[in-house]
Amino acid sequence: MTPALLVATLGGVGRIRPAPGTWGSLVALPAVLLGPAGALILALVIATLGWVAVRAVLADRPTDDPGWIVVDEAAGMLIALAALPAGTGLVGVAVAFLLFRAFDIIKPWPVSWADGLHGATGVMLDDILAGGIAAALLLLFGFLMPGVL
């Protein structure tokens, strides 16, 4: 397995069936232990490495977005986790997971717009936006109902 394929599949997690995107999101959940800043830094690292890896993997077929590429799900999930308060419990993690997966699957605008882009940018950006929307809702929820998550 090439280094780019290793990154794009998160070490082969993208080959797990069914629902490889869900598995790719689940892999990121322990990062909540890093706290908001740690999760955000890791999200930036994973998004950058993911974009480079996906660009290499899709070099000869730039319009593809194969389901086994799951580094994008990890990047988006990490962004959602970064919006949780430090020390959040399982309920907060579950809400972040469900919001991110919902936006990734339903693809409201601008996620749907990014999903239509070709190449590594489209593959990565739709999940980054889904994570950003989930994060915005989590921050709003935390502001309106502090201490619940």
Phi and psi in radians as a Rosetta constraint file:
Dihedral C 1 N 2 CA 2 C 2 CIRCULARHARMONIC -1.236 0.35
Dihedral N 2 CA 2 C 2 N 3 CIRCULARHARMONIC 2.753 0.35
Dihedral C 2 N 3 CA 3 C 3 CIRCULARHARMONIC -0.995 0.35
Dihedral N 3 CA 3 C 3 N 4 CIRCULARHARMONIC -0.688 0.35
Dihedral C 3 N 4 CA 4 C 4 CIRCULARHARMONIC -1.115 0.35
Dihedral N 4 CA 4 C 4 N 5 CIRCULARHARMONIC -0.737 0.35
Dihedral C 4 N 5 CA 5 C 5 CIRCULARHARMONIC -1.181 0.35
Dihedral N 5 CA 5 C 5 N 6 CIRCULARHARMONIC -0.631 0.35
Dihedral C 5 N 6 CA 6 C 6 CIRCULARHARMONIC -1.071 0.35
Dihedral N 6 CA 6 C 6 N 7 CIRCULARHARMONIC -0.766 0.35
Dihedral C 6 N 7 CA 7 C 7 CIRCULARHARMONIC -1.219 0.35
Dihedral N 7 CA 7 C 7 N 8 CIRCULARHARMONIC -0.833 0.35
Dihedral C 7 N 8 CA 8 C 8 CIRCULARHARMONIC -1.039 0.35
Dihedral N 8 CA 8 C 8 N 9 CIRCULARHARMONIC -0.617 0.35
Dihedral C 8 N 9 CA 9 C 9 CIRCULARHARMONIC -1.689 0.35
Dihedral N 9 CA 9 C 9 N 10 CIRCULARHARMONIC 0.079 0.35
Dihedral C 9 N 10 CA 10 C 10 CIRCULARHARMONIC 0.944 0.35
Dihedral N 10 CA 10 C 10 N 11 CIRCULARHARMONIC 0.911 0.35
Dihedral C 10 N 11 CA 11 C 11 CIRCULARHARMONIC 1.272 0.35
Dihedral N 11 CA 11 C 11 N 12 CIRCULARHARMONIC 0.392 0.35
Dihedral C 11 N 12 CA 12 C 12 CIRCULARHARMONIC 1.782 0.35
Dihedral N 12 CA 12 C 12 N 13 CIRCULARHARMONIC -0.111 0.35
Dihedral C 12 N 13 CA 13 C 13 CIRCULARHARMONIC -1.000 0.35
Dihedral N 13 CA 13 C 13 N 14 CIRCULARHARMONIC -0.586 0.35
Dihedral C 13 N 14 CA 14 C 14 CIRCULARHARMONIC -1.135 0.35
Dihedral N 14 CA 14 C 14 N 15 CIRCULARHARMONIC -0.218 0.35
Dihedral C 14 N 15 CA 15 C 15 CIRCULARHARMONIC -1.568 0.35
Dihedral N 15 CA 15 C 15 N 16 CIRCULARHARMONIC -0.103 0.35
Dihedral C 15 N 16 CA 16 C 16 CIRCULARHARMONIC -1.282 0.35
Dihedral N 16 CA 16 C 16 N 17 CIRCULARHARMONIC 2.330 0.35
Dihedral C 16 N 17 CA 17 C 17 CIRCULARHARMONIC -2.106 0.35
Dihedral N 17 CA 17 C 17 N 18 CIRCULARHARMONIC 2.596 0.35
Dihedral C 17 N 18 CA 18 C 18 CIRCULARHARMONIC -1.459 0.35
Dihedral N 18 CA 18 C 18 N 19 CIRCULARHARMONIC 3.084 0.35
Dihedral C 18 N 19 CA 19 C 19 CIRCULARHARMONIC 0.981 0.35
Dihedral N 19 CA 19 C 19 N 20 CIRCULARHARMONIC 1.082 0.35
Dihedral C 19 N 20 CA 20 C 20 CIRCULARHARMONIC -1.024 0.35
Dihedral N 20 CA 20 C 20 N 21 CIRCULARHARMONIC -0.568 0.35
Dihedral C 20 N 21 CA 21 C 21 CIRCULARHARMONIC -1.115 0.35
Dihedral N 21 CA 21 C 21 N 22 CIRCULARHARMONIC -0.651 0.35
Dihedral C 21 N 22 CA 22 C 22 CIRCULARHARMONIC -1.157 0.35
Dihedral N 22 CA 22 C 22 N 23 CIRCULARHARMONIC -0.732 0.35
Dihedral C 22 N 23 CA 23 C 23 CIRCULARHARMONIC -1.114 0.35
Dihedral N 23 CA 23 C 23 N 24 CIRCULARHARMONIC -0.708 0.35
Dihedral C 23 N 24 CA 24 C 24 CIRCULARHARMONIC -1.098 0.35
Dihedral N 24 CA 24 C 24 N 25 CIRCULARHARMONIC -0.606 0.35
Dihedral C 24 N 25 CA 25 C 25 CIRCULARHARMONIC -1.240 0.35
Dihedral N 25 CA 25 C 25 N 26 CIRCULARHARMONIC -0.713 0.35
Dihedral C 25 N 26 CA 26 C 26 CIRCULARHARMONIC -1.093 0.35
Dihedral N 26 CA 26 C 26 N 27 CIRCULARHARMONIC -0.602 0.35
Dihedral C 26 N 27 CA 27 C 27 CIRCULARHARMONIC -1.018 0.35
Dihedral N 27 CA 27 C 27 N 28 CIRCULARHARMONIC -0.564 0.35
Dihedral C 27 N 28 CA 28 C 28 CIRCULARHARMONIC -1.391 0.35
Dihedral N 28 CA 28 C 28 N 29 CIRCULARHARMONIC -0.285 0.35
Dihedral C 28 N 29 CA 29 C 29 CIRCULARHARMONIC -1.002 0.35
Dihedral N 29 CA 29 C 29 N 30 CIRCULARHARMONIC -0.675 0.35
Dihedral C 29 N 30 CA 30 C 30 CIRCULARHARMONIC -1.051 0.35
Dihedral N 30 CA 30 C 30 N 31 CIRCULARHARMONIC -0.306 0.35
Dihedral C 30 N 31 CA 31 C 31 CIRCULARHARMONIC -1.123 0.35
Dihedral N 31 CA 31 C 31 N 32 CIRCULARHARMONIC -0.255 0.35
Dihedral C 31 N 32 CA 32 C 32 CIRCULARHARMONIC -1.045 0.35
Dihedral N 32 CA 32 C 32 N 33 CIRCULARHARMONIC -0.438 0.35
Dihedral C 32 N 33 CA 33 C 33 CIRCULARHARMONIC -1.201 0.35
Dihedral N 33 CA 33 C 33 N 34 CIRCULARHARMONIC -0.288 0.35
Dihedral C 33 N 34 CA 34 C 34 CIRCULARHARMONIC -1.363 0.35
Dihedral N 34 CA 34 C 34 N 35 CIRCULARHARMONIC -0.218 0.35
Dihedral C 34 N 35 CA 35 C 35 CIRCULARHARMONIC 1.448 0.35
Dihedral N 35 CA 35 C 35 N 36 CIRCULARHARMONIC 3.018 0.35
Dihedral C 35 N 36 CA 36 C 36 CIRCULARHARMONIC -1.029 0.35
Dihedral N 36 CA 36 C 36 N 37 CIRCULARHARMONIC -0.819 0.35
Dihedral C 36 N 37 CA 37 C 37 CIRCULARHARMONIC -1.145 0.35
Dihedral N 37 CA 37 C 37 N 38 CIRCULARHARMONIC -0.747 0.35
Dihedral C 37 N 38 CA 38 C 38 CIRCULARHARMONIC -1.114 0.35
Dihedral N 38 CA 38 C 38 N 39 CIRCULARHARMONIC -0.718 0.35
Dihedral C 38 N 39 CA 39 C 39 CIRCULARHARMONIC -1.147 0.35
Dihedral N 39 CA 39 C 39 N 40 CIRCULARHARMONIC -0.665 0.35
Dihedral C 39 N 40 CA 40 C 40 CIRCULARHARMONIC -1.207 0.35
Dihedral N 40 CA 40 C 40 N 41 CIRCULARHARMONIC -0.732 0.35
Dihedral C 40 N 41 CA 41 C 41 CIRCULARHARMONIC -1.097 0.35
Dihedral N 41 CA 41 C 41 N 42 CIRCULARHARMONIC -0.778 0.35
Dihedral C 41 N 42 CA 42 C 42 CIRCULARHARMONIC -1.097 0.35
Dihedral N 42 CA 42 C 42 N 43 CIRCULARHARMONIC -0.654 0.35
Dihedral C 42 N 43 CA 43 C 43 CIRCULARHARMONIC -1.053 0.35
Dihedral N 43 CA 43 C 43 N 44 CIRCULARHARMONIC -0.754 0.35
Dihedral C 43 N 44 CA 44 C 44 CIRCULARHARMONIC -1.133 0.35
Dihedral N 44 CA 44 C 44 N 45 CIRCULARHARMONIC -0.712 0.35
Dihedral C 44 N 45 CA 45 C 45 CIRCULARHARMONIC -1.135 0.35
Dihedral N 45 CA 45 C 45 N 46 CIRCULARHARMONIC -0.841 0.35
Dihedral C 45 N 46 CA 46 C 46 CIRCULARHARMONIC -1.132 0.35
Dihedral N 46 CA 46 C 46 N 47 CIRCULARHARMONIC -0.708 0.35
Dihedral C 46 N 47 CA 47 C 47 CIRCULARHARMONIC -1.103 0.35
Dihedral N 47 CA 47 C 47 N 48 CIRCULARHARMONIC -0.727 0.35
Dihedral C 47 N 48 CA 48 C 48 CIRCULARHARMONIC -1.187 0.35
Dihedral N 48 CA 48 C 48 N 49 CIRCULARHARMONIC -0.877 0.35
Dihedral C 48 N 49 CA 49 C 49 CIRCULARHARMONIC -1.078 0.35
Dihedral N 49 CA 49 C 49 N 50 CIRCULARHARMONIC -0.682 0.35
Dihedral C 49 N 50 CA 50 C 50 CIRCULARHARMONIC -1.108 0.35
Dihedral N 50 CA 50 C 50 N 51 CIRCULARHARMONIC -0.767 0.35
Dihedral C 50 N 51 CA 51 C 51 CIRCULARHARMONIC -1.070 0.35
Dihedral N 51 CA 51 C 51 N 52 CIRCULARHARMONIC -0.763 0.35
Dihedral C 51 N 52 CA 52 C 52 CIRCULARHARMONIC -1.120 0.35
Dihedral N 52 CA 52 C 52 N 53 CIRCULARHARMONIC -0.776 0.35
Dihedral C 52 N 53 CA 53 C 53 CIRCULARHARMONIC -1.149 0.35
Dihedral N 53 CA 53 C 53 N 54 CIRCULARHARMONIC -0.793 0.35
Dihedral C 53 N 54 CA 54 C 54 CIRCULARHARMONIC -1.136 0.35
Dihedral N 54 CA 54 C 54 N 55 CIRCULARHARMONIC -0.666 0.35
Dihedral C 54 N 55 CA 55 C 55 CIRCULARHARMONIC -1.038 0.35
Dihedral N 55 CA 55 C 55 N 56 CIRCULARHARMONIC -0.734 0.35
Dihedral C 55 N 56 CA 56 C 56 CIRCULARHARMONIC -1.209 0.35
Dihedral N 56 CA 56 C 56 N 57 CIRCULARHARMONIC -0.759 0.35
Dihedral C 56 N 57 CA 57 C 57 CIRCULARHARMONIC -1.149 0.35
Dihedral N 57 CA 57 C 57 N 58 CIRCULARHARMONIC -0.637 0.35
Dihedral C 57 N 58 CA 58 C 58 CIRCULARHARMONIC -1.714 0.35
Dihedral N 58 CA 58 C 58 N 59 CIRCULARHARMONIC 0.286 0.35
Dihedral C 58 N 59 CA 59 C 59 CIRCULARHARMONIC -0.947 0.35
Dihedral N 59 CA 59 C 59 N 60 CIRCULARHARMONIC -0.672 0.35
Dihedral C 59 N 60 CA 60 C 60 CIRCULARHARMONIC -1.700 0.35
Dihedral N 60 CA 60 C 60 N 61 CIRCULARHARMONIC 0.016 0.35
Dihedral C 60 N 61 CA 61 C 61 CIRCULARHARMONIC -2.600 0.35
Dihedral N 61 CA 61 C 61 N 62 CIRCULARHARMONIC 1.185 0.35
Dihedral C 61 N 62 CA 62 C 62 CIRCULARHARMONIC -1.176 0.35
Dihedral N 62 CA 62 C 62 N 63 CIRCULARHARMONIC -0.182 0.35
Dihedral C 62 N 63 CA 63 C 63 CIRCULARHARMONIC -1.625 0.35
Dihedral N 63 CA 63 C 63 N 64 CIRCULARHARMONIC -0.073 0.35
Dihedral C 63 N 64 CA 64 C 64 CIRCULARHARMONIC -1.382 0.35
Dihedral N 64 CA 64 C 64 N 65 CIRCULARHARMONIC 2.694 0.35
Dihedral C 64 N 65 CA 65 C 65 CIRCULARHARMONIC -2.518 0.35
Dihedral N 65 CA 65 C 65 N 66 CIRCULARHARMONIC 1.251 0.35
Dihedral C 65 N 66 CA 66 C 66 CIRCULARHARMONIC -1.145 0.35
Dihedral N 66 CA 66 C 66 N 67 CIRCULARHARMONIC 2.510 0.35
Dihedral C 66 N 67 CA 67 C 67 CIRCULARHARMONIC -1.092 0.35
Dihedral N 67 CA 67 C 67 N 68 CIRCULARHARMONIC -0.400 0.35
Dihedral C 67 N 68 CA 68 C 68 CIRCULARHARMONIC -1.349 0.35
Dihedral N 68 CA 68 C 68 N 69 CIRCULARHARMONIC -0.174 0.35
Dihedral C 68 N 69 CA 69 C 69 CIRCULARHARMONIC -1.416 0.35
Dihedral N 69 CA 69 C 69 N 70 CIRCULARHARMONIC 1.987 0.35
Dihedral C 69 N 70 CA 70 C 70 CIRCULARHARMONIC -2.188 0.35
Dihedral N 70 CA 70 C 70 N 71 CIRCULARHARMONIC 0.063 0.35
Dihedral C 70 N 71 CA 71 C 71 CIRCULARHARMONIC -1.096 0.35
Dihedral N 71 CA 71 C 71 N 72 CIRCULARHARMONIC -0.494 0.35
Dihedral C 71 N 72 CA 72 C 72 CIRCULARHARMONIC -1.157 0.35
Dihedral N 72 CA 72 C 72 N 73 CIRCULARHARMONIC -0.668 0.35
Dihedral C 72 N 73 CA 73 C 73 CIRCULARHARMONIC -1.127 0.35
Dihedral N 73 CA 73 C 73 N 74 CIRCULARHARMONIC -0.711 0.35
Dihedral C 73 N 74 CA 74 C 74 CIRCULARHARMONIC -1.103 0.35
Dihedral N 74 CA 74 C 74 N 75 CIRCULARHARMONIC -0.747 0.35
Dihedral C 74 N 75 CA 75 C 75 CIRCULARHARMONIC -1.083 0.35
Dihedral N 75 CA 75 C 75 N 76 CIRCULARHARMONIC -0.813 0.35
Dihedral C 75 N 76 CA 76 C 76 CIRCULARHARMONIC -1.126 0.35
Dihedral N 76 CA 76 C 76 N 77 CIRCULARHARMONIC -0.725 0.35
Dihedral C 76 N 77 CA 77 C 77 CIRCULARHARMONIC -1.108 0.35
Dihedral N 77 CA 77 C 77 N 78 CIRCULARHARMONIC -0.685 0.35
Dihedral C 77 N 78 CA 78 C 78 CIRCULARHARMONIC -1.106 0.35
Dihedral N 78 CA 78 C 78 N 79 CIRCULARHARMONIC -0.636 0.35
Dihedral C 78 N 79 CA 79 C 79 CIRCULARHARMONIC -1.124 0.35
Dihedral N 79 CA 79 C 79 N 80 CIRCULARHARMONIC -0.756 0.35
Dihedral C 79 N 80 CA 80 C 80 CIRCULARHARMONIC -1.089 0.35
Dihedral N 80 CA 80 C 80 N 81 CIRCULARHARMONIC -0.749 0.35
Dihedral C 80 N 81 CA 81 C 81 CIRCULARHARMONIC -1.107 0.35
Dihedral N 81 CA 81 C 81 N 82 CIRCULARHARMONIC -0.556 0.35
Dihedral C 81 N 82 CA 82 C 82 CIRCULARHARMONIC -1.121 0.35
Dihedral N 82 CA 82 C 82 N 83 CIRCULARHARMONIC -0.327 0.35
Dihedral C 82 N 83 CA 83 C 83 CIRCULARHARMONIC -1.496 0.35
Dihedral N 83 CA 83 C 83 N 84 CIRCULARHARMONIC -0.141 0.35
Dihedral C 83 N 84 CA 84 C 84 CIRCULARHARMONIC -1.435 0.35
Dihedral N 84 CA 84 C 84 N 85 CIRCULARHARMONIC 2.529 0.35
Dihedral C 84 N 85 CA 85 C 85 CIRCULARHARMONIC -1.163 0.35
Dihedral N 85 CA 85 C 85 N 86 CIRCULARHARMONIC 2.623 0.35
Dihedral C 85 N 86 CA 86 C 86 CIRCULARHARMONIC -0.977 0.35
Dihedral N 86 CA 86 C 86 N 87 CIRCULARHARMONIC 2.414 0.35
Dihedral C 86 N 87 CA 87 C 87 CIRCULARHARMONIC 1.362 0.35
Dihedral N 87 CA 87 C 87 N 88 CIRCULARHARMONIC 0.246 0.35
Dihedral C 87 N 88 CA 88 C 88 CIRCULARHARMONIC -1.056 0.35
Dihedral N 88 CA 88 C 88 N 89 CIRCULARHARMONIC 2.679 0.35
Dihedral C 88 N 89 CA 89 C 89 CIRCULARHARMONIC -1.633 0.35
Dihedral N 89 CA 89 C 89 N 90 CIRCULARHARMONIC -2.990 0.35
Dihedral C 89 N 90 CA 90 C 90 CIRCULARHARMONIC -1.091 0.35
Dihedral N 90 CA 90 C 90 N 91 CIRCULARHARMONIC -0.550 0.35
Dihedral C 90 N 91 CA 91 C 91 CIRCULARHARMONIC -1.109 0.35
Dihedral N 91 CA 91 C 91 N 92 CIRCULARHARMONIC -0.795 0.35
Dihedral C 91 N 92 CA 92 C 92 CIRCULARHARMONIC -1.083 0.35
Dihedral N 92 CA 92 C 92 N 93 CIRCULARHARMONIC -0.743 0.35
Dihedral C 92 N 93 CA 93 C 93 CIRCULARHARMONIC -1.116 0.35
Dihedral N 93 CA 93 C 93 N 94 CIRCULARHARMONIC -0.732 0.35
Dihedral C 93 N 94 CA 94 C 94 CIRCULARHARMONIC -1.123 0.35
Dihedral N 94 CA 94 C 94 N 95 CIRCULARHARMONIC -0.727 0.35
Dihedral C 94 N 95 CA 95 C 95 CIRCULARHARMONIC -1.124 0.35
Dihedral N 95 CA 95 C 95 N 96 CIRCULARHARMONIC -0.759 0.35
Dihedral C 95 N 96 CA 96 C 96 CIRCULARHARMONIC -1.055 0.35
Dihedral N 96 CA 96 C 96 N 97 CIRCULARHARMONIC -0.785 0.35
Dihedral C 96 N 97 CA 97 C 97 CIRCULARHARMONIC -1.058 0.35
Dihedral N 97 CA 97 C 97 N 98 CIRCULARHARMONIC -0.859 0.35
Dihedral C 97 N 98 CA 98 C 98 CIRCULARHARMONIC -1.133 0.35
Dihedral N 98 CA 98 C 98 N 99 CIRCULARHARMONIC -0.721 0.35
Dihedral C 98 N 99 CA 99 C 99 CIRCULARHARMONIC -1.109 0.35
Dihedral N 99 CA 99 C 99 N 100 CIRCULARHARMONIC -0.828 0.35
Dihedral C 99 N 100 CA 100 C 100 CIRCULARHARMONIC -1.057 0.35
Dihedral N 100 CA 100 C 100 N 101 CIRCULARHARMONIC -0.843 0.35
Dihedral C 100 N 101 CA 101 C 101 CIRCULARHARMONIC -1.084 0.35
Dihedral N 101 CA 101 C 101 N 102 CIRCULARHARMONIC -0.692 0.35
Dihedral C 101 N 102 CA 102 C 102 CIRCULARHARMONIC -1.069 0.35
Dihedral N 102 CA 102 C 102 N 103 CIRCULARHARMONIC -0.831 0.35
Dihedral C 102 N 103 CA 103 C 103 CIRCULARHARMONIC -1.195 0.35
Dihedral N 103 CA 103 C 103 N 104 CIRCULARHARMONIC -0.561 0.35
Dihedral C 103 N 104 CA 104 C 104 CIRCULARHARMONIC -1.215 0.35
Dihedral N 104 CA 104 C 104 N 105 CIRCULARHARMONIC -0.633 0.35
Dihedral C 104 N 105 CA 105 C 105 CIRCULARHARMONIC -1.451 0.35
Dihedral N 105 CA 105 C 105 N 106 CIRCULARHARMONIC -0.814 0.35
Dihedral C 105 N 106 CA 106 C 106 CIRCULARHARMONIC -1.277 0.35
Dihedral N 106 CA 106 C 106 N 107 CIRCULARHARMONIC -0.595 0.35
Dihedral C 106 N 107 CA 107 C 107 CIRCULARHARMONIC 0.994 0.35
Dihedral N 107 CA 107 C 107 N 108 CIRCULARHARMONIC 1.086 0.35
Dihedral C 107 N 108 CA 108 C 108 CIRCULARHARMONIC -1.201 0.35
Dihedral N 108 CA 108 C 108 N 109 CIRCULARHARMONIC 2.861 0.35
Dihedral C 108 N 109 CA 109 C 109 CIRCULARHARMONIC -1.156 0.35
Dihedral N 109 CA 109 C 109 N 110 CIRCULARHARMONIC 2.382 0.35
Dihedral C 109 N 110 CA 110 C 110 CIRCULARHARMONIC -1.633 0.35
Dihedral N 110 CA 110 C 110 N 111 CIRCULARHARMONIC 0.067 0.35
Dihedral C 110 N 111 CA 111 C 111 CIRCULARHARMONIC -1.075 0.35
Dihedral N 111 CA 111 C 111 N 112 CIRCULARHARMONIC -0.732 0.35
Dihedral C 111 N 112 CA 112 C 112 CIRCULARHARMONIC -1.126 0.35
Dihedral N 112 CA 112 C 112 N 113 CIRCULARHARMONIC -0.645 0.35
Dihedral C 112 N 113 CA 113 C 113 CIRCULARHARMONIC -1.077 0.35
Dihedral N 113 CA 113 C 113 N 114 CIRCULARHARMONIC -0.850 0.35
Dihedral C 113 N 114 CA 114 C 114 CIRCULARHARMONIC -1.128 0.35
Dihedral N 114 CA 114 C 114 N 115 CIRCULARHARMONIC -0.597 0.35
Dihedral C 114 N 115 CA 115 C 115 CIRCULARHARMONIC -1.104 0.35
Dihedral N 115 CA 115 C 115 N 116 CIRCULARHARMONIC -0.455 0.35
Dihedral C 115 N 116 CA 116 C 116 CIRCULARHARMONIC -1.437 0.35
Dihedral N 116 CA 116 C 116 N 117 CIRCULARHARMONIC -0.145 0.35
Dihedral C 116 N 117 CA 117 C 117 CIRCULARHARMONIC -1.324 0.35
Dihedral N 117 CA 117 C 117 N 118 CIRCULARHARMONIC 2.642 0.35
Dihedral C 117 N 118 CA 118 C 118 CIRCULARHARMONIC -1.639 0.35
Dihedral N 118 CA 118 C 118 N 119 CIRCULARHARMONIC 2.793 0.35
Dihedral C 118 N 119 CA 119 C 119 CIRCULARHARMONIC 1.308 0.35
Dihedral N 119 CA 119 C 119 N 120 CIRCULARHARMONIC -2.869 0.35
Dihedral C 119 N 120 CA 120 C 120 CIRCULARHARMONIC -1.060 0.35
Dihedral N 120 CA 120 C 120 N 121 CIRCULARHARMONIC -0.587 0.35
Dihedral C 120 N 121 CA 121 C 121 CIRCULARHARMONIC -1.090 0.35
Dihedral N 121 CA 121 C 121 N 122 CIRCULARHARMONIC -0.830 0.35
Dihedral C 121 N 122 CA 122 C 122 CIRCULARHARMONIC -1.133 0.35
Dihedral N 122 CA 122 C 122 N 123 CIRCULARHARMONIC -0.748 0.35
Dihedral C 122 N 123 CA 123 C 123 CIRCULARHARMONIC -1.048 0.35
Dihedral N 123 CA 123 C 123 N 124 CIRCULARHARMONIC -0.791 0.35
Dihedral C 123 N 124 CA 124 C 124 CIRCULARHARMONIC -1.424 0.35
Dihedral N 124 CA 124 C 124 N 125 CIRCULARHARMONIC -0.719 0.35
Dihedral C 124 N 125 CA 125 C 125 CIRCULARHARMONIC -1.169 0.35
Dihedral N 125 CA 125 C 125 N 126 CIRCULARHARMONIC -0.635 0.35
Dihedral C 125 N 126 CA 126 C 126 CIRCULARHARMONIC -1.092 0.35
Dihedral N 126 CA 126 C 126 N 127 CIRCULARHARMONIC -0.671 0.35
Dihedral C 126 N 127 CA 127 C 127 CIRCULARHARMONIC -1.319 0.35
Dihedral N 127 CA 127 C 127 N 128 CIRCULARHARMONIC -0.583 0.35
Dihedral C 127 N 128 CA 128 C 128 CIRCULARHARMONIC -1.118 0.35
Dihedral N 128 CA 128 C 128 N 129 CIRCULARHARMONIC -0.730 0.35
Dihedral C 128 N 129 CA 129 C 129 CIRCULARHARMONIC -1.176 0.35
Dihedral N 129 CA 129 C 129 N 130 CIRCULARHARMONIC -0.705 0.35
Dihedral C 129 N 130 CA 130 C 130 CIRCULARHARMONIC -1.059 0.35
Dihedral N 130 CA 130 C 130 N 131 CIRCULARHARMONIC -0.724 0.35
Dihedral C 130 N 131 CA 131 C 131 CIRCULARHARMONIC -1.141 0.35
Dihedral N 131 CA 131 C 131 N 132 CIRCULARHARMONIC -0.668 0.35
Dihedral C 131 N 132 CA 132 C 132 CIRCULARHARMONIC -1.138 0.35
Dihedral N 132 CA 132 C 132 N 133 CIRCULARHARMONIC -0.703 0.35
Dihedral C 132 N 133 CA 133 C 133 CIRCULARHARMONIC -1.161 0.35
Dihedral N 133 CA 133 C 133 N 134 CIRCULARHARMONIC -0.766 0.35
Dihedral C 133 N 134 CA 134 C 134 CIRCULARHARMONIC -1.054 0.35
Dihedral N 134 CA 134 C 134 N 135 CIRCULARHARMONIC -0.753 0.35
Dihedral C 134 N 135 CA 135 C 135 CIRCULARHARMONIC -1.088 0.35
Dihedral N 135 CA 135 C 135 N 136 CIRCULARHARMONIC -0.748 0.35
Dihedral C 135 N 136 CA 136 C 136 CIRCULARHARMONIC -1.064 0.35
Dihedral N 136 CA 136 C 136 N 137 CIRCULARHARMONIC -0.745 0.35
Dihedral C 136 N 137 CA 137 C 137 CIRCULARHARMONIC -1.162 0.35
Dihedral N 137 CA 137 C 137 N 138 CIRCULARHARMONIC -0.681 0.35
Dihedral C 137 N 138 CA 138 C 138 CIRCULARHARMONIC -1.125 0.35
Dihedral N 138 CA 138 C 138 N 139 CIRCULARHARMONIC -0.721 0.35
Dihedral C 138 N 139 CA 139 C 139 CIRCULARHARMONIC -1.127 0.35
Dihedral N 139 CA 139 C 139 N 140 CIRCULARHARMONIC -0.732 0.35
Dihedral C 139 N 140 CA 140 C 140 CIRCULARHARMONIC -1.093 0.35
Dihedral N 140 CA 140 C 140 N 141 CIRCULARHARMONIC -0.796 0.35
Dihedral C 140 N 141 CA 141 C 141 CIRCULARHARMONIC -1.061 0.35
Dihedral N 141 CA 141 C 141 N 142 CIRCULARHARMONIC -0.749 0.35
Dihedral C 141 N 142 CA 142 C 142 CIRCULARHARMONIC -1.126 0.35
Dihedral N 142 CA 142 C 142 N 143 CIRCULARHARMONIC -0.584 0.35
Dihedral C 142 N 143 CA 143 C 143 CIRCULARHARMONIC -1.240 0.35
Dihedral N 143 CA 143 C 143 N 144 CIRCULARHARMONIC -0.774 0.35
Dihedral C 143 N 144 CA 144 C 144 CIRCULARHARMONIC -1.324 0.35
Dihedral N 144 CA 144 C 144 N 145 CIRCULARHARMONIC -0.536 0.35
Dihedral C 144 N 145 CA 145 C 145 CIRCULARHARMONIC -2.365 0.35
Dihedral N 145 CA 145 C 145 N 146 CIRCULARHARMONIC 1.197 0.35
Dihedral C 145 N 146 CA 146 C 146 CIRCULARHARMONIC -1.051 0.35
Dihedral N 146 CA 146 C 146 N 147 CIRCULARHARMONIC 2.476 0.35
Dihedral C 146 N 147 CA 147 C 147 CIRCULARHARMONIC 1.481 0.35
Dihedral N 147 CA 147 C 147 N 148 CIRCULARHARMONIC -0.113 0.35
Dihedral C 147 N 148 CA 148 C 148 CIRCULARHARMONIC -1.297 0.35
Dihedral N 148 CA 148 C 148 N 149 CIRCULARHARMONIC -0.708 0.35
